[in-house]
Amino acid sequence: MTADGERQVRAILETRTRAFGRRDAATAAAGYDDDLVLYDVVGSFVRRGEDPTGRLERWIASYRTGIGHEIRDLEVTAGADLAFCHFLVRISGTMRDGTEVGMWVRATTCLRRQGDAWTIVHEHASVPFDADTGHAVLRGEL
C-alpha cells in the first residue's frame, strides 16, 4: 500500500463530502472516471455511461438543505494503480417535501490511477435488510 495513494483517495472522498454540504454537484462528481460503473442504493441495479454530474444534481435538488455526508470507519487499500476503500456513510438533510433524512449506508469505492490522478471507476452503495420482513434497515446504532 502506498501512503501517497491513500492520502489522495481520502482527499477525493473528503472533497465530495464537503461538496454535498454546499450542494455542489460538479465538485462532488469531479472524482468520477468516464467509465464509471455505479451500483447505487436508489434507481436501477447498474448504471453505466450516465452523466454523474447530472445524476448528483437531481439528487441534490431533491433536498431543501445541504446534504450531510458523514464518513465513518474508512479503510483504504492503495497499490500502484488500483485502490479500493470501504466505509459507512450517514446521509442526512431535509428533503423538499419536509422529510427529514438520517440513514446509514454501506459503501465500497474502487479507484484507478491514470498518470498522477486517481478517479473512481466503481462505486457500490447498499443498505442491510431484515430477512424476516424484507424491509431495509436504515437507522440504528452502529
GIFEN-V208228 format. One record per helix or strand of 2 or more residues. SS is the DSSP state (2 for helix, 1 for strand). FROM is the first residue (numbers start at 1). TO is the last residue. Records with the same first field share a line. If there is no record, write none. Layout:
SS=FROM-TO  FROM-TO
//
This chain:
2=3-22  25-29  52-61
1=32-39  47-48  68-78  82-95  100-114  117-126
//
